[in-house]
Amino acid sequence: MDIREVLQFVEEVVYAKTGNHLNDLQRDIIEGTLKRQKYVDIADSYGCSAGHAKDAGYELLQMLSDVFGEPVDKYNLKSGRCTIKRCFQCATPNWFTHCCYCTSSF
């Protein structure tokens, strides 16, 4: 699974559910998490403090939990146990209207 494809998928689902796009820091947090980076490393590459990256990461994971209807944290995102990766893997042509792993339709 390509990280760019996961980011695009998450971006599309977040936009569909919230009407908002991910910002650059949120994208960097998702990418860094998938690469198993720590917040301090994500912050260094983004150019912010580790505390700011951690706060933004907490808010992002809360938003993703709401969007995907299940708890999303840094650990289950990395391991692939959360809906984001399962929905992406399920991504049939009609994934946007219903995914076999999701509890509700998009």
Secondary structure, 3 states (H helix, E strand, C coil): CCHHHHHHHHHHHHHHHHCCCCCHHHHHHHHHHHCCCCHHHHHHHHCCCHHHHHHHHHHHHHHHHHHHCCCCCHHHHHHCCCHHHHHHHHCCCCCCCCCCCCCCCC
